[in-house]
């Protein structure tokens, strides 16, 4: 609670979030928590559809060998695309 209060006041505008987080001993992901609140039902639905389409594409390209391999192949397909 105290960390979120300090972040909302933004007294250290020019200092990187990683340095602040390491000094406080907390995860730096707390500095980006507002981004998760901006997701809408539509964007979540589009994300789910993209994941399902990726899984379907992987299933068509490769013979079925098991769930774990599909999982790793879908991760490889979406890696670096911001999803």
HTML snippet that shows the backbone in 3Dmol.js (N, CA, C, O; Angstrom):
<script src="https://3Dmol.org/build/3Dmol-min.js"></script>
<div id="view" style="width:600px;height:400px;position:relative"></div>
<script>
const pdb = `
ATOM      1  N   UNK A   1       0.825  -1.184   0.000  1.00  0.00           N
ATOM      2  CA  UNK A   1       0.000   0.000   0.000  1.00  0.00           C
ATOM      3  C   UNK A   1       0.875   1.255   0.000  1.00  0.00           C
ATOM      4  O   UNK A   1       0.613   2.206  -0.737  1.00  0.00           O
ATOM      5  N   UNK A   2       1.889   1.244   0.815  1.00  0.00           N
ATOM      6  CA  UNK A   2       2.787   2.392   0.885  1.00  0.00           C
ATOM      7  C   UNK A   2       3.512   2.595  -0.438  1.00  0.00           C
ATOM      8  O   UNK A   2       3.703   3.727  -0.884  1.00  0.00           O
ATOM      9  N   UNK A   3       3.921   1.474  -1.070  1.00  0.00           N
ATOM     10  CA  UNK A   3       4.636   1.574  -2.342  1.00  0.00           C
ATOM     11  C   UNK A   3       3.726   2.176  -3.406  1.00  0.00           C
ATOM     12  O   UNK A   3       4.159   3.036  -4.172  1.00  0.00           O
ATOM     13  N   UNK A   4       2.472   1.735  -3.462  1.00  0.00           N
ATOM     14  CA  UNK A   4       1.542   2.278  -4.452  1.00  0.00           C
ATOM     15  C   UNK A   4       1.280   3.760  -4.202  1.00  0.00           C
ATOM     16  O   UNK A   4       1.100   4.529  -5.147  1.00  0.00           O
ATOM     17  N   UNK A   5       1.259   4.156  -2.946  1.00  0.00           N
ATOM     18  CA  UNK A   5       1.064   5.563  -2.617  1.00  0.00           C
ATOM     19  C   UNK A   5       2.260   6.387  -3.088  1.00  0.00           C
ATOM     20  O   UNK A   5       2.097   7.484  -3.624  1.00  0.00           O
ATOM     21  N   UNK A   6       3.459   5.849  -2.884  1.00  0.00           N
ATOM     22  CA  UNK A   6       4.662   6.551  -3.342  1.00  0.00           C
ATOM     23  C   UNK A   6       4.697   6.660  -4.860  1.00  0.00           C
ATOM     24  O   UNK A   6       5.109   7.679  -5.413  1.00  0.00           O
ATOM     25  N   UNK A   7       4.259   5.592  -5.524  1.00  0.00           N
ATOM     26  CA  UNK A   7       4.261   5.601  -6.985  1.00  0.00           C
ATOM     27  C   UNK A   7       3.264   6.623  -7.512  1.00  0.00           C
ATOM     28  O   UNK A   7       3.550   7.340  -8.471  1.00  0.00           O
ATOM     29  N   UNK A   8       2.094   6.689  -6.884  1.00  0.00           N
ATOM     30  CA  UNK A   8       1.072   7.620  -7.368  1.00  0.00           C
ATOM     31  C   UNK A   8       1.502   9.073  -7.191  1.00  0.00           C
ATOM     32  O   UNK A   8       1.071   9.937  -7.955  1.00  0.00           O
ATOM     33  N   UNK A   9       2.340   9.356  -6.204  1.00  0.00           N
ATOM     34  CA  UNK A   9       2.816  10.723  -6.004  1.00  0.00           C
ATOM     35  C   UNK A   9       3.906  11.096  -7.001  1.00  0.00           C
ATOM     36  O   UNK A   9       4.083  12.276  -7.304  1.00  0.00           O
ATOM     37  N   UNK A  10       4.630  10.125  -7.510  1.00  0.00           N
ATOM     38  CA  UNK A  10       5.700  10.301  -8.498  1.00  0.00           C
ATOM     39  C   UNK A  10       6.711  11.373  -8.097  1.00  0.00           C
ATOM     40  O   UNK A  10       6.927  12.318  -8.856  1.00  0.00           O
ATOM     41  N   UNK A  11       7.335  11.252  -6.928  1.00  0.00           N
ATOM     42  CA  UNK A  11       8.321  12.256  -6.549  1.00  0.00           C
ATOM     43  C   UNK A  11       9.639  12.096  -7.298  1.00  0.00           C
ATOM     44  O   UNK A  11      10.413  13.048  -7.393  1.00  0.00           O
ATOM     45  N   UNK A  12       9.904  10.907  -7.829  1.00  0.00           N
ATOM     46  CA  UNK A  12      11.174  10.626  -8.498  1.00  0.00           C
ATOM     47  C   UNK A  12      10.920  10.409  -9.985  1.00  0.00           C
ATOM     48  O   UNK A  12      11.113   9.305 -10.495  1.00  0.00           O
ATOM     49  N   UNK A  13      10.498  11.431 -10.662  1.00  0.00           N
ATOM     50  CA  UNK A  13      10.062  11.316 -12.050  1.00  0.00           C
ATOM     51  C   UNK A  13      11.174  10.847 -12.988  1.00  0.00           C
ATOM     52  O   UNK A  13      10.899  10.069 -13.902  1.00  0.00           O
ATOM     53  N   UNK A  14      12.408  11.286 -12.798  1.00  0.00           N
ATOM     54  CA  UNK A  14      13.471  10.970 -13.735  1.00  0.00           C
ATOM     55  C   UNK A  14      14.222   9.680 -13.465  1.00  0.00           C
ATOM     56  O   UNK A  14      15.104   9.324 -14.247  1.00  0.00           O
ATOM     57  N   UNK A  15      13.915   8.970 -12.398  1.00  0.00           N
ATOM     58  CA  UNK A  15      14.641   7.760 -12.035  1.00  0.00           C
ATOM     59  C   UNK A  15      13.905   6.543 -12.581  1.00  0.00           C
ATOM     60  O   UNK A  15      12.676   6.480 -12.541  1.00  0.00           O
ATOM     61  N   UNK A  16      14.665   5.579 -13.091  1.00  0.00           N
ATOM     62  CA  UNK A  16      14.076   4.378 -13.661  1.00  0.00           C
ATOM     63  C   UNK A  16      13.331   3.568 -12.617  1.00  0.00           C
ATOM     64  O   UNK A  16      13.679   3.570 -11.436  1.00  0.00           O
ATOM     65  N   UNK A  17      12.296   2.876 -13.078  1.00  0.00           N
ATOM     66  CA  UNK A  17      11.511   2.034 -12.186  1.00  0.00           C
ATOM     67  C   UNK A  17      12.300   0.867 -11.631  1.00  0.00           C
ATOM     68  O   UNK A  17      12.050   0.427 -10.508  1.00  0.00           O
ATOM     69  N   UNK A  18      13.259   0.353 -12.409  1.00  0.00           N
ATOM     70  CA  UNK A  18      14.049  -0.781 -11.928  1.00  0.00           C
ATOM     71  C   UNK A  18      14.927  -0.385 -10.753  1.00  0.00           C
ATOM     72  O   UNK A  18      15.107  -1.161  -9.814  1.00  0.00           O
ATOM     73  N   UNK A  19      15.473   0.821 -10.806  1.00  0.00           N
ATOM     74  CA  UNK A  19      16.312   1.274  -9.686  1.00  0.00           C
ATOM     75  C   UNK A  19      15.483   1.512  -8.435  1.00  0.00           C
ATOM     76  O   UNK A  19      15.912   1.187  -7.328  1.00  0.00           O
ATOM     77  N   UNK A  20      14.295   2.080  -8.610  1.00  0.00           N
ATOM     78  CA  UNK A  20      13.420   2.313  -7.467  1.00  0.00           C
ATOM     79  C   UNK A  20      12.990   0.985  -6.862  1.00  0.00           C
ATOM     80  O   UNK A  20      12.999   0.819  -5.643  1.00  0.00           O
ATOM     81  N   UNK A  21      12.611   0.030  -7.726  1.00  0.00           N
ATOM     82  CA  UNK A  21      12.150  -1.270  -7.243  1.00  0.00           C
ATOM     83  C   UNK A  21      13.251  -2.011  -6.503  1.00  0.00           C
ATOM     84  O   UNK A  21      13.002  -2.619  -5.462  1.00  0.00           O
ATOM     85  N   UNK A  22      14.470  -1.962  -7.035  1.00  0.00           N
ATOM     86  CA  UNK A  22      15.557  -2.665  -6.352  1.00  0.00           C
ATOM     87  C   UNK A  22      15.891  -1.994  -5.022  1.00  0.00           C
ATOM     88  O   UNK A  22      16.248  -2.673  -4.059  1.00  0.00           O
ATOM     89  N   UNK A  23      15.779  -0.678  -4.963  1.00  0.00           N
ATOM     90  CA  UNK A  23      16.047   0.020  -3.702  1.00  0.00           C
ATOM     91  C   UNK A  23      14.990  -0.299  -2.651  1.00  0.00           C
ATOM     92  O   UNK A  23      15.297  -0.397  -1.463  1.00  0.00           O
ATOM     93  N   UNK A  24      13.740  -0.462  -3.094  1.00  0.00           N
ATOM     94  CA  UNK A  24      12.660  -0.788  -2.164  1.00  0.00           C
ATOM     95  C   UNK A  24      12.575  -2.279  -1.868  1.00  0.00           C
ATOM     96  O   UNK A  24      11.939  -2.692  -0.898  1.00  0.00           O
ATOM     97  N   UNK A  25      13.221  -3.086  -2.713  1.00  0.00           N
ATOM     98  CA  UNK A  25      13.177  -4.532  -2.524  1.00  0.00           C
ATOM     99  C   UNK A  25      11.865  -5.147  -2.967  1.00  0.00           C
ATOM    100  O   UNK A  25      11.414  -6.134  -2.386  1.00  0.00           O
ATOM    101  N   UNK A  26      11.241  -4.570  -4.002  1.00  0.00           N
ATOM    102  CA  UNK A  26       9.979  -5.089  -4.520  1.00  0.00           C
ATOM    103  C   UNK A  26      10.132  -5.398  -6.001  1.00  0.00           C
ATOM    104  O   UNK A  26      11.118  -5.013  -6.630  1.00  0.00           O
ATOM    105  N   UNK A  27       9.146  -6.099  -6.549  1.00  0.00           N
ATOM    106  CA  UNK A  27       9.149  -6.425  -7.963  1.00  0.00           C
ATOM    107  C   UNK A  27       8.866  -5.174  -8.782  1.00  0.00           C
ATOM    108  O   UNK A  27       8.053  -4.339  -8.386  1.00  0.00           O
ATOM    109  N   UNK A  28       9.532  -5.045  -9.917  1.00  0.00           N
ATOM    110  CA  UNK A  28       9.318  -3.839 -10.716  1.00  0.00           C
ATOM    111  C   UNK A  28       7.994  -3.881 -11.469  1.00  0.00           C
ATOM    112  O   UNK A  28       7.584  -2.877 -12.052  1.00  0.00           O
ATOM    113  N   UNK A  29       7.319  -5.031 -11.464  1.00  0.00           N
ATOM    114  CA  UNK A  29       6.029  -5.122 -12.148  1.00  0.00           C
ATOM    115  C   UNK A  29       4.961  -4.260 -11.488  1.00  0.00           C
ATOM    116  O   UNK A  29       3.954  -3.943 -12.120  1.00  0.00           O
ATOM    117  N   UNK A  30       5.159  -3.875 -10.233  1.00  0.00           N
ATOM    118  CA  UNK A  30       4.154  -3.032  -9.581  1.00  0.00           C
ATOM    119  C   UNK A  30       4.098  -1.643 -10.192  1.00  0.00           C
ATOM    120  O   UNK A  30       3.116  -0.925 -10.008  1.00  0.00           O
ATOM    121  N   UNK A  31       5.143  -1.254 -10.918  1.00  0.00           N
ATOM    122  CA  UNK A  31       5.140   0.050 -11.558  1.00  0.00           C
ATOM    123  C   UNK A  31       4.277   0.065 -12.813  1.00  0.00           C
ATOM    124  O   UNK A  31       3.944   1.134 -13.326  1.00  0.00           O
ATOM    125  N   UNK A  32       3.917  -1.104 -13.307  1.00  0.00           N
ATOM    126  CA  UNK A  32       3.163  -1.200 -14.551  1.00  0.00           C
ATOM    127  C   UNK A  32       1.788  -1.814 -14.337  1.00  0.00           C
ATOM    128  O   UNK A  32       1.190  -2.311 -15.291  1.00  0.00           O
ATOM    129  N   UNK A  33       1.275  -1.794 -13.125  1.00  0.00           N
ATOM    130  CA  UNK A  33       0.009  -2.458 -12.830  1.00  0.00           C
ATOM    131  C   UNK A  33      -1.171  -1.791 -13.506  1.00  0.00           C
ATOM    132  O   UNK A  33      -2.192  -2.446 -13.713  1.00  0.00           O
ATOM    133  N   UNK A  34      -1.078  -0.528 -13.857  1.00  0.00           N
ATOM    134  CA  UNK A  34      -2.204   0.165 -14.482  1.00  0.00           C
ATOM    135  C   UNK A  34      -2.467  -0.350 -15.889  1.00  0.00           C
ATOM    136  O   UNK A  34      -3.602  -0.273 -16.360  1.00  0.00           O
ATOM    137  N   UNK A  35      -1.457  -0.872 -16.572  1.00  0.00           N
ATOM    138  CA  UNK A  35      -1.650  -1.392 -17.918  1.00  0.00           C
ATOM    139  C   UNK A  35      -2.646  -2.543 -17.935  1.00  0.00           C
ATOM    140  O   UNK A  35      -3.391  -2.701 -18.902  1.00  0.00           O
ATOM    141  N   UNK A  36      -2.666  -3.341 -16.886  1.00  0.00           N
ATOM    142  CA  UNK A  36      -3.591  -4.461 -16.840  1.00  0.00           C
ATOM    143  C   UNK A  36      -5.030  -3.983 -16.686  1.00  0.00           C
ATOM    144  O   UNK A  36      -5.956  -4.682 -17.097  1.00  0.00           O
ATOM    145  N   UNK A  37      -5.233  -2.821 -16.110  1.00  0.00           N
ATOM    146  CA  UNK A  37      -6.580  -2.299 -15.924  1.00  0.00           C
ATOM    147  C   UNK A  37      -7.165  -1.760 -17.224  1.00  0.00           C
ATOM    148  O   UNK A  37      -8.380  -1.599 -17.334  1.00  0.00           O
ATOM    149  N   UNK A  38      -6.325  -1.484 -18.197  1.00  0.00           N
ATOM    150  CA  UNK A  38      -6.791  -0.923 -19.455  1.00  0.00           C
ATOM    151  C   UNK A  38      -7.351  -1.974 -20.406  1.00  0.00           C
ATOM    152  O   UNK A  38      -7.937  -1.621 -21.429  1.00  0.00           O
ATOM    153  N   UNK A  39      -7.184  -3.243 -20.096  1.00  0.00           N
ATOM    154  CA  UNK A  39      -7.703  -4.293 -20.959  1.00  0.00           C
ATOM    155  C   UNK A  39      -9.227  -4.303 -20.902  1.00  0.00           C
ATOM    156  O   UNK A  39      -9.825  -4.172 -19.834  1.00  0.00           O
ATOM    157  N   UNK A  40      -9.829  -4.458 -22.047  1.00  0.00           N
ATOM    158  CA  UNK A  40     -11.283  -4.519 -22.114  1.00  0.00           C
ATOM    159  C   UNK A  40     -11.704  -5.931 -22.467  1.00  0.00           C
ATOM    160  O   UNK A  40     -10.873  -6.773 -22.808  1.00  0.00           O
ATOM    161  N   UNK A  41     -13.003  -6.184 -22.385  1.00  0.00           N
ATOM    162  CA  UNK A  41     -13.498  -7.508 -22.756  1.00  0.00           C
ATOM    163  C   UNK A  41     -13.215  -7.795 -24.217  1.00  0.00           C
ATOM    164  O   UNK A  41     -12.952  -8.939 -24.589  1.00  0.00           O
ATOM    165  N   UNK A  42     -13.268  -6.760 -25.054  1.00  0.00           N
ATOM    166  CA  UNK A  42     -13.010  -6.946 -26.472  1.00  0.00           C
ATOM    167  C   UNK A  42     -11.557  -7.343 -26.716  1.00  0.00           C
ATOM    168  O   UNK A  42     -11.295  -8.263 -27.491  1.00  0.00           O
ATOM    169  N   UNK A  43     -10.607  -6.664 -26.066  1.00  0.00           N
ATOM    170  CA  UNK A  43      -9.199  -6.994 -26.285  1.00  0.00           C
ATOM    171  C   UNK A  43      -8.870  -8.376 -25.732  1.00  0.00           C
ATOM    172  O   UNK A  43      -8.051  -9.093 -26.307  1.00  0.00           O
ATOM    173  N   UNK A  44      -9.503  -8.757 -24.620  1.00  0.00           N
ATOM    174  CA  UNK A  44      -9.286 -10.094 -24.073  1.00  0.00           C
ATOM    175  C   UNK A  44      -9.855 -11.135 -25.019  1.00  0.00           C
ATOM    176  O   UNK A  44      -9.246 -12.183 -25.230  1.00  0.00           O
ATOM    177  N   UNK A  45     -11.029 -10.851 -25.594  1.00  0.00           N
ATOM    178  CA  UNK A  45     -11.634 -11.773 -26.556  1.00  0.00           C
ATOM    179  C   UNK A  45     -10.768 -11.940 -27.793  1.00  0.00           C
ATOM    180  O   UNK A  45     -10.609 -13.052 -28.296  1.00  0.00           O
ATOM    181  N   UNK A  46     -10.205 -10.839 -28.286  1.00  0.00           N
ATOM    182  CA  UNK A  46      -9.317 -10.907 -29.446  1.00  0.00           C
ATOM    183  C   UNK A  46      -8.068 -11.713 -29.122  1.00  0.00           C
ATOM    184  O   UNK A  46      -7.589 -12.479 -29.958  1.00  0.00           O
ATOM    185  N   UNK A  47      -7.539 -11.547 -27.914  1.00  0.00           N
ATOM    186  CA  UNK A  47      -6.358 -12.296 -27.499  1.00  0.00           C
ATOM    187  C   UNK A  47      -6.662 -13.788 -27.462  1.00  0.00           C
ATOM    188  O   UNK A  47      -5.864 -14.597 -27.936  1.00  0.00           O
ATOM    189  N   UNK A  48      -7.825 -14.160 -26.895  1.00  0.00           N
ATOM    190  CA  UNK A  48      -8.201 -15.570 -26.829  1.00  0.00           C
ATOM    191  C   UNK A  48      -8.370 -16.150 -28.228  1.00  0.00           C
ATOM    192  O   UNK A  48      -7.942 -17.272 -28.498  1.00  0.00           O
ATOM    193  N   UNK A  49      -8.997 -15.379 -29.117  1.00  0.00           N
ATOM    194  CA  UNK A  49      -9.170 -15.859 -30.486  1.00  0.00           C
ATOM    195  C   UNK A  49      -7.822 -16.035 -31.176  1.00  0.00           C
ATOM    196  O   UNK A  49      -7.637 -16.988 -31.933  1.00  0.00           O
ATOM    197  N   UNK A  50      -6.888 -15.138 -30.927  1.00  0.00           N
ATOM    198  CA  UNK A  50      -5.552 -15.265 -31.525  1.00  0.00           C
ATOM    199  C   UNK A  50      -4.853 -16.529 -31.026  1.00  0.00           C
ATOM    200  O   UNK A  50      -4.230 -17.249 -31.806  1.00  0.00           O
ATOM    201  N   UNK A  51      -4.958 -16.792 -29.722  1.00  0.00           N
ATOM    202  CA  UNK A  51      -4.338 -17.994 -29.164  1.00  0.00           C
ATOM    203  C   UNK A  51      -4.969 -19.243 -29.755  1.00  0.00           C
ATOM    204  O   UNK A  51      -4.260 -20.178 -30.129  1.00  0.00           O
ATOM    205  N   UNK A  52      -6.305 -19.269 -29.845  1.00  0.00           N
ATOM    206  CA  UNK A  52      -6.980 -20.433 -30.422  1.00  0.00           C
ATOM    207  C   UNK A  52      -6.586 -20.629 -31.880  1.00  0.00           C
ATOM    208  O   UNK A  52      -6.376 -21.762 -32.313  1.00  0.00           O
ATOM    209  N   UNK A  53      -6.483 -19.547 -32.642  1.00  0.00           N
ATOM    210  CA  UNK A  53      -6.081 -19.660 -34.040  1.00  0.00           C
ATOM    211  C   UNK A  53      -4.641 -20.163 -34.155  1.00  0.00           C
ATOM    212  O   UNK A  53      -4.339 -20.960 -35.043  1.00  0.00           O
ATOM    213  N   UNK A  54      -3.758 -19.714 -33.278  1.00  0.00           N
ATOM    214  CA  UNK A  54      -2.377 -20.189 -33.281  1.00  0.00           C
ATOM    215  C   UNK A  54      -2.324 -21.680 -32.997  1.00  0.00           C
ATOM    216  O   UNK A  54      -1.576 -22.410 -33.648  1.00  0.00           O
ATOM    217  N   UNK A  55      -3.108 -22.139 -32.033  1.00  0.00           N
ATOM    218  CA  UNK A  55      -3.140 -23.572 -31.711  1.00  0.00           C
ATOM    219  C   UNK A  55      -3.671 -24.367 -32.895  1.00  0.00           C
ATOM    220  O   UNK A  55      -3.144 -25.434 -33.209  1.00  0.00           O
ATOM    221  N   UNK A  56      -4.714 -23.857 -33.558  1.00  0.00           N
ATOM    222  CA  UNK A  56      -5.259 -24.553 -34.731  1.00  0.00           C
ATOM    223  C   UNK A  56      -4.222 -24.632 -35.842  1.00  0.00           C
ATOM    224  O   UNK A  56      -4.086 -25.669 -36.490  1.00  0.00           O
ATOM    225  N   UNK A  57      -3.490 -23.545 -36.067  1.00  0.00           N
ATOM    226  CA  UNK A  57      -2.457 -23.538 -37.103  1.00  0.00           C
ATOM    227  C   UNK A  57      -1.359 -24.550 -36.798  1.00  0.00           C
ATOM    228  O   UNK A  57      -0.902 -25.266 -37.689  1.00  0.00           O
ATOM    229  N   UNK A  58      -0.939 -24.607 -35.543  1.00  0.00           N
ATOM    230  CA  UNK A  58       0.099 -25.561 -35.148  1.00  0.00           C
ATOM    231  C   UNK A  58      -0.411 -26.984 -35.319  1.00  0.00           C
ATOM    232  O   UNK A  58       0.333 -27.856 -35.767  1.00  0.00           O
ATOM    233  N   UNK A  59      -1.667 -27.230 -34.969  1.00  0.00           N
ATOM    234  CA  UNK A  59      -2.242 -28.571 -35.103  1.00  0.00           C
ATOM    235  C   UNK A  59      -2.311 -29.000 -36.562  1.00  0.00           C
ATOM    236  O   UNK A  59      -2.118 -30.175 -36.872  1.00  0.00           O
ATOM    237  N   UNK A  60      -2.584 -28.057 -37.459  1.00  0.00           N
ATOM    238  CA  UNK A  60      -2.658 -28.394 -38.876  1.00  0.00           C
ATOM    239  C   UNK A  60      -1.276 -28.617 -39.474  1.00  0.00           C
ATOM    240  O   UNK A  60      -1.108 -29.473 -40.343  1.00  0.00           O
ATOM    241  N   UNK A  61      -0.287 -27.860 -39.018  1.00  0.00           N
ATOM    242  CA  UNK A  61       1.060 -27.956 -39.577  1.00  0.00           C
ATOM    243  C   UNK A  61       1.801 -29.205 -39.128  1.00  0.00           C
ATOM    244  O   UNK A  61       2.630 -29.733 -39.869  1.00  0.00           O
ATOM    245  N   UNK A  62       1.514 -29.682 -37.929  1.00  0.00           N
ATOM    246  CA  UNK A  62       2.257 -30.810 -37.370  1.00  0.00           C
ATOM    247  C   UNK A  62       1.306 -31.909 -36.930  1.00  0.00           C
ATOM    248  O   UNK A  62       0.189 -31.626 -36.498  1.00  0.00           O
ATOM    249  N   UNK A  63       1.734 -33.152 -37.034  1.00  0.00           N
ATOM    250  CA  UNK A  63       0.874 -34.251 -36.575  1.00  0.00           C
ATOM    251  C   UNK A  63       0.705 -34.218 -35.059  1.00  0.00           C
ATOM    252  O   UNK A  63       1.600 -33.767 -34.345  1.00  0.00           O
ATOM    253  N   UNK A  64      -0.438 -34.693 -34.564  1.00  0.00           N
ATOM    254  CA  UNK A  64      -0.668 -34.664 -33.113  1.00  0.00           C
ATOM    255  C   UNK A  64       0.290 -35.582 -32.365  1.00  0.00           C
ATOM    256  O   UNK A  64       0.374 -36.777 -32.647  1.00  0.00           O
ATOM    257  N   UNK A  65       1.007 -35.005 -31.410  1.00  0.00           N
ATOM    258  CA  UNK A  65       1.926 -35.800 -30.596  1.00  0.00           C
ATOM    259  C   UNK A  65       1.675 -35.610 -29.118  1.00  0.00           C
ATOM    260  O   UNK A  65       2.239 -36.340 -28.302  1.00  0.00           O
ATOM    261  N   UNK A  66       0.843 -34.649 -28.750  1.00  0.00           N
ATOM    262  CA  UNK A  66       0.536 -34.445 -27.345  1.00  0.00           C
ATOM    263  C   UNK A  66       0.366 -32.982 -26.999  1.00  0.00           C
ATOM    264  O   UNK A  66       0.807 -32.095 -27.729  1.00  0.00           O
ATOM    265  N   UNK A  67      -0.276 -32.752 -25.882  1.00  0.00           N
ATOM    266  CA  UNK A  67      -0.595 -31.393 -25.446  1.00  0.00           C
ATOM    267  C   UNK A  67       0.651 -30.568 -25.170  1.00  0.00           C
ATOM    268  O   UNK A  67       0.710 -29.393 -25.532  1.00  0.00           O
ATOM    269  N   UNK A  68       1.645 -31.170 -24.532  1.00  0.00           N
ATOM    270  CA  UNK A  68       2.847 -30.426 -24.151  1.00  0.00           C
ATOM    271  C   UNK A  68       3.572 -29.887 -25.380  1.00  0.00           C
ATOM    272  O   UNK A  68       4.041 -28.748 -25.378  1.00  0.00           O
ATOM    273  N   UNK A  69       3.663 -30.697 -26.419  1.00  0.00           N
ATOM    274  CA  UNK A  69       4.341 -30.216 -27.623  1.00  0.00           C
ATOM    275  C   UNK A  69       3.550 -29.082 -28.266  1.00  0.00           C
ATOM    276  O   UNK A  69       4.146 -28.119 -28.746  1.00  0.00           O
ATOM    277  N   UNK A  70       2.221 -29.174 -28.286  1.00  0.00           N
ATOM    278  CA  UNK A  70       1.411 -28.081 -28.817  1.00  0.00           C
ATOM    279  C   UNK A  70       1.625 -26.807 -28.014  1.00  0.00           C
ATOM    280  O   UNK A  70       1.680 -25.712 -28.574  1.00  0.00           O
ATOM    281  N   UNK A  71       1.743 -26.952 -26.723  1.00  0.00           N
ATOM    282  CA  UNK A  71       1.964 -25.798 -25.859  1.00  0.00           C
ATOM    283  C   UNK A  71       3.279 -25.106 -26.211  1.00  0.00           C
ATOM    284  O   UNK A  71       3.318 -23.886 -26.369  1.00  0.00           O
ATOM    285  N   UNK A  72       4.350 -25.882 -26.333  1.00  0.00           N
ATOM    286  CA  UNK A  72       5.646 -25.289 -26.646  1.00  0.00           C
ATOM    287  C   UNK A  72       5.685 -24.719 -28.059  1.00  0.00           C
ATOM    288  O   UNK A  72       6.311 -23.685 -28.292  1.00  0.00           O
ATOM    289  N   UNK A  73       5.024 -25.381 -29.000  1.00  0.00           N
ATOM    290  CA  UNK A  73       4.994 -24.860 -30.361  1.00  0.00           C
ATOM    291  C   UNK A  73       4.210 -23.558 -30.440  1.00  0.00           C
ATOM    292  O   UNK A  73       4.603 -22.641 -31.160  1.00  0.00           O
ATOM    293  N   UNK A  74       3.107 -23.470 -29.708  1.00  0.00           N
ATOM    294  CA  UNK A  74       2.337 -22.224 -29.733  1.00  0.00           C
ATOM    295  C   UNK A  74       3.113 -21.093 -29.071  1.00  0.00           C
ATOM    296  O   UNK A  74       3.018 -19.943 -29.500  1.00  0.00           O
ATOM    297  N   UNK A  75       3.877 -21.409 -28.034  1.00  0.00           N
ATOM    298  CA  UNK A  75       4.717 -20.383 -27.410  1.00  0.00           C
ATOM    299  C   UNK A  75       5.784 -19.898 -28.378  1.00  0.00           C
ATOM    300  O   UNK A  75       6.088 -18.707 -28.437  1.00  0.00           O
ATOM    301  N   UNK A  76       6.349 -20.830 -29.136  1.00  0.00           N
ATOM    302  CA  UNK A  76       7.379 -20.461 -30.099  1.00  0.00           C
ATOM    303  C   UNK A  76       6.800 -19.571 -31.199  1.00  0.00           C
ATOM    304  O   UNK A  76       7.462 -18.645 -31.668  1.00  0.00           O
ATOM    305  N   UNK A  77       5.550 -19.860 -31.612  1.00  0.00           N
ATOM    306  CA  UNK A  77       4.907 -19.072 -32.658  1.00  0.00           C
ATOM    307  C   UNK A  77       4.630 -17.641 -32.202  1.00  0.00           C
ATOM    308  O   UNK A  77       4.767 -16.706 -32.991  1.00  0.00           O
ATOM    309  N   UNK A  78       4.243 -17.459 -30.939  1.00  0.00           N
ATOM    310  CA  UNK A  78       3.848 -16.137 -30.455  1.00  0.00           C
ATOM    311  C   UNK A  78       4.983 -15.388 -29.773  1.00  0.00           C
ATOM    312  O   UNK A  78       4.796 -14.232 -29.391  1.00  0.00           O
ATOM    313  N   UNK A  79       6.150 -15.999 -29.606  1.00  0.00           N
ATOM    314  CA  UNK A  79       7.260 -15.353 -28.906  1.00  0.00           C
ATOM    315  C   UNK A  79       7.707 -14.109 -29.666  1.00  0.00           C
ATOM    316  O   UNK A  79       7.936 -14.159 -30.874  1.00  0.00           O
ATOM    317  N   UNK A  80       7.826 -13.012 -28.963  1.00  0.00           N
ATOM    318  CA  UNK A  80       8.313 -11.781 -29.561  1.00  0.00           C
ATOM    319  C   UNK A  80       7.270 -10.967 -30.298  1.00  0.00           C
ATOM    320  O   UNK A  80       7.598  -9.940 -30.891  1.00  0.00           O
ATOM    321  N   UNK A  81       6.019 -11.405 -30.275  1.00  0.00           N
ATOM    322  CA  UNK A  81       4.964 -10.673 -30.968  1.00  0.00           C
ATOM    323  C   UNK A  81       4.152  -9.813 -30.022  1.00  0.00           C
ATOM    324  O   UNK A  81       3.149  -9.224 -30.425  1.00  0.00           O
ATOM    325  N   UNK A  82       4.576  -9.731 -28.759  1.00  0.00           N
ATOM    326  CA  UNK A  82       3.881  -8.885 -27.807  1.00  0.00           C
ATOM    327  C   UNK A  82       2.589  -9.462 -27.281  1.00  0.00           C
ATOM    328  O   UNK A  82       1.720  -8.724 -26.817  1.00  0.00           O
ATOM    329  N   UNK A  83       2.454 -10.771 -27.347  1.00  0.00           N
ATOM    330  CA  UNK A  83       1.221 -11.402 -26.864  1.00  0.00           C
ATOM    331  C   UNK A  83       1.483 -12.218 -25.643  1.00  0.00           C
ATOM    332  O   UNK A  83       0.561 -12.823 -25.095  1.00  0.00           O
TER     333      UNK A  83
END
`;
const viewer = $3Dmol.createViewer("view");
viewer.addModel(pdb, "pdb");
viewer.setStyle({}, {cartoon: {color: "spectrum"}});
viewer.zoomTo();
viewer.render();
</script>
